[in-house]
Amino acid sequence: MRVILSGRFSCSLAGCEQQFRRTIVRATSIARALRVCAFVLLGASVASTASAQIANCGTTGITHAQFQAALSQAVAAESSGLDLQMWATMVDRDGIVCFVAFSGSDRGAQWPGSRVISAQKANTANAFSLRGLALSTANLYSAVQPGGSLFGLQESNPVSTSVAYAGPSTNYGQSNDPMVNQKIGGINVFGGGLALYAAGTNLVGGLGVSGDTSCADHHIAWRMRNNLGLDHLLGVGGVSGDDSRPDNIIYDLKASGGAGGSFSKGGFGHPECLNTGNPSSLPAVRP
């Protein structure tokens, strides 16, 4: 028995049944493919929306202009290091960037690479400080060396390169820097990163400064935090041994005479730099 299809094609009954089944299979495959495409597009849309977040920095009452002024004042006040211009970044407690600024006349007046380093320092200080324990990035230097108590930490929490190098470059350091309202991530383990504490030892985020020697970076970050009024950490624990400067840089590295080169007596020391300043001369933290 043969069946006429649309007046043009004919087939046996068994052949028609096989053709019909193949048509159903093709239609089902197409429908599934369309559903997968729709799911992928929806996911991409959600991910794109989620990537742009709003930094919770409003409670500090700080504007970008004030942030930039605090940096410039700190650079002018510090005499250690190489007397270079600086980048600074602030993140909130969730690691979302609030501000990025530079102290020079334009974005090329300080090391371009220090923009992202300052963000990494801000993220690190925030990520590894608590309301009861403040750790600066300078405090982490020795601990992450081979044999140190935190060895491997520097490999965790990688920086988001898609955020760090988004454009246009002309916006770098401005109020609309591409890192603002984004999570930058990253770990940095030398001087220049400090946790930020509002009144009542309320931990609100982190500050990172970069552009000079790592020792000068720490000093400038310290002065900038003081200028911002976000150094209310008297009574907060630290590893410096100085209650009035609990997260201060520690210069206790001594020659070991071995392959390691040096060791920190307390485990949280930092090497000295060219024209190293005196950390005990930095402003005491506030109650």
C-alpha positions in Angstrom: 0.0 0.0 0.0 1.3 3.5 -0.9 0.4 6.8 0.5 0.3 10.1 -1.5 1.9 13.1 0.4 0.9 16.6 -0.7 0.1 15.4 -4.1 3.8 15.2 -5.0 5.4 12.5 -3.0 4.4 9.0 -2.2 5.7 6.3 0.1 4.8 2.9 1.5 3.0 2.9 4.8 6.1 1.7 6.7 8.2 4.3 4.9 5.8 7.1 5.8 5.9 6.0 9.4 9.7 6.2 9.4 9.8 9.6 7.7 7.2 10.9 10.2 9.3 9.7 13.1 12.4 11.4 11.7 10.5 14.6 11.3 9.4 14.5 15.0 12.9 13.8 16.1 14.3 16.8 14.2 11.5 19.1 15.5 12.2 17.9 19.1 16.0 18.5 18.7 15.4 22.0 17.3 13.0 22.8 20.3 15.6 21.6 22.7 18.4 23.7 21.1 16.2 26.8 21.2 15.5 26.2 24.9 19.3 25.8 25.6 20.0 29.1 23.7 17.4 30.9 25.6 18.8 29.6 28.9 22.3 30.7 28.0 21.2 34.2 26.9 19.2 34.6 30.1 22.2 33.5 32.2 24.5 35.9 30.4 22.1 38.7 31.0 21.8 37.9 34.7 25.6 37.6 35.0 26.1 41.0 33.3 23.6 42.6 35.6 25.2 41.0 38.7 28.7 42.1 37.8 27.8 45.8 38.2 27.2 46.3 41.9 26.9 49.4 44.1 29.6 49.9 46.6 28.4 50.5 50.2 30.6 53.5 50.8 28.0 56.1 51.4 28.0 55.6 55.2 31.6 57.0 55.3 30.4 60.3 53.9 33.5 60.5 51.6 33.4 61.9 48.1 35.9 61.2 45.3 37.2 64.7 45.6 37.8 64.2 49.3 39.5 60.9 48.7 41.8 62.4 46.1 42.6 65.3 48.4 43.4 63.0 51.3 45.9 61.1 49.0 47.6 64.3 47.8 48.0 65.6 51.4 49.5 62.3 52.5 52.0 62.2 49.6 53.0 65.8 50.4 53.5 65.0 54.1 55.7 61.9 53.7 59.4 62.3 53.2 60.5 58.7 53.0 60.9 56.6 49.9 61.6 58.0 46.4 59.2 61.0 46.5 57.0 59.6 43.7 53.4 60.1 42.9 50.8 57.6 44.0 47.7 55.6 43.2 45.0 54.9 45.8 42.0 52.6 45.9 39.3 52.1 48.5 36.9 49.1 48.7 33.9 48.5 51.0 33.5 45.6 53.3 32.3 43.4 50.4 35.4 44.2 48.4 33.6 46.4 45.9 35.6 49.4 44.7 34.4 52.7 46.0 37.1 55.1 44.7 40.3 55.2 42.6 42.5 58.2 42.5 46.0 59.4 41.7 48.1 62.2 43.2 50.0 63.4 40.1 49.0 65.8 37.3 47.6 63.0 35.1 47.3 59.2 35.1 50.8 58.9 33.6 52.5 60.8 36.4 52.7 57.7 38.5 53.5 54.1 37.7 50.6 52.8 35.6 51.0 49.3 37.1 50.4 50.7 40.6 46.7 51.4 39.9 45.8 47.7 40.0 48.4 47.1 42.8 46.7 49.7 45.0 43.3 47.9 44.4 44.9 44.5 45.3 46.2 46.0 48.5 42.9 47.5 49.5 41.2 44.2 48.8 43.8 42.3 50.9 43.7 44.5 53.9 39.9 44.3 54.0 39.7 40.6 53.3 42.1 39.6 56.1 41.1 42.1 58.8 38.3 41.7 61.4 36.7 44.0 63.8 39.0 42.6 66.5 42.1 42.1 64.4 43.7 44.5 61.9 46.4 43.2 59.5 48.1 45.5 57.1 49.5 44.1 53.8 53.0 44.8 55.3 52.2 42.4 58.1 51.7 39.6 55.6 55.1 39.8 53.9 57.1 37.3 56.0 54.1 35.0 56.8 53.6 34.2 53.1 57.3 33.3 52.4 58.2 29.6 52.1 58.0 28.1 55.6 55.8 31.0 56.8 52.6 30.5 58.6 50.5 31.8 55.6 52.6 30.4 52.8 50.4 30.2 49.7 48.0 33.0 50.7 49.4 35.2 47.9 48.1 32.6 45.3 44.5 32.8 46.6 41.8 35.3 45.5 43.2 36.2 42.1 42.5 39.7 40.7 39.7 40.1 38.2 41.6 41.1 35.1 38.3 41.8 33.2 37.6 44.5 35.9 41.2 45.7 36.3 41.8 46.4 32.6 38.4 47.5 31.4 38.4 50.8 29.5 38.6 53.5 28.6 41.9 54.3 30.1 41.1 58.0 30.2 38.7 57.3 33.1 41.4 55.7 35.2 41.6 57.5 38.6 38.4 59.4 38.0 35.1 59.1 39.8 34.0 56.8 36.9 37.1 54.6 36.9 36.0 51.2 35.4 36.9 49.4 38.7 34.3 51.5 40.7 31.3 49.4 41.8 33.1 46.2 40.8 34.8 43.5 42.8 38.5 43.6 41.9 39.9 40.8 44.1 43.6 40.2 44.3 46.2 39.6 47.0 49.2 41.8 47.7 51.7 41.1 50.5 53.9 44.1 50.9 53.4 47.5 52.4 50.6 49.9 51.4 47.3 48.2 52.4 45.3 49.0 55.5 41.8 48.2 56.8 39.5 51.1 57.4 37.7 51.5 60.7 34.9 54.1 61.3 33.9 55.3 64.8 33.2 52.5 67.2 35.9 50.3 65.6 33.4 49.6 62.8 35.3 47.9 60.0 34.0 49.4 56.7 36.6 48.3 54.1 40.2 48.7 53.0 42.6 51.2 51.5 45.4 50.5 49.2 48.2 52.8 48.1 51.0 52.1 45.5 53.6 54.0 43.5 56.8 54.3 45.7 58.8 51.8 47.7 56.6 49.4 49.6 57.7 51.0 52.9 56.8 54.5 51.7 53.5 53.1 50.4 52.7 51.9 53.9 53.5 55.3 55.4 51.4 57.2 52.8 48.5 54.8 53.3 48.7 55.3 57.0 48.6 59.1 56.7 45.8 58.9 54.1 43.7 56.7 56.4 44.2 59.3 59.1 43.2 62.1 56.7 40.0 60.3 55.9 39.2 59.8 59.6 38.9 56.1 59.2 41.5 55.0 61.7 39.3 54.4 64.7 41.0 51.1 65.8 42.3 51.8 69.2 41.6 48.6 71.1 41.6 46.5 67.9 44.2 43.7 68.1 47.2 43.6 65.8 50.7 42.0 65.4 52.8 45.2 65.6 53.2 45.2 69.4 52.1 48.8 69.5 48.6 49.3 70.8 48.4 52.8 69.4 49.4 51.5 65.9 48.2 47.9 65.9 48.6 47.2 62.2 51.9 49.2 61.7 54.8 47.9 59.6 57.4 45.8 61.5 61.1 45.9 60.7 62.3 42.8 62.4 63.9 40.8 59.6 67.4 39.5 60.5 70.0 37.7 58.4 69.6 33.9 58.9 72.8 32.9 57.1 70.9 30.2 55.3 69.3 29.8 51.9 66.2 31.6 53.0 68.3 34.8 53.4 66.4 36.3 56.3 63.6 35.6 58.8 61.2 37.6 60.9 61.5 37.2 64.6 57.8 37.7 65.1 56.6 36.1 61.9 55.0 39.3 60.5 58.1 41.4 59.6 58.7 43.4 56.4 62.1 44.3 54.8 63.4 47.8 55.0 63.6 49.9 51.8 65.5 52.8 50.3 65.2 55.8 52.6 63.0 54.0 55.1 60.9 56.1 57.4 60.3 55.7 61.1 57.0 53.9 61.6 56.8 55.0 65.3 56.5 58.6 64.0 53.1 57.9 62.2 50.0 59.2 63.8 48.5 57.1 66.6 45.1 55.6 65.8 41.9 57.0 67.2 39.6 55.5 69.7 
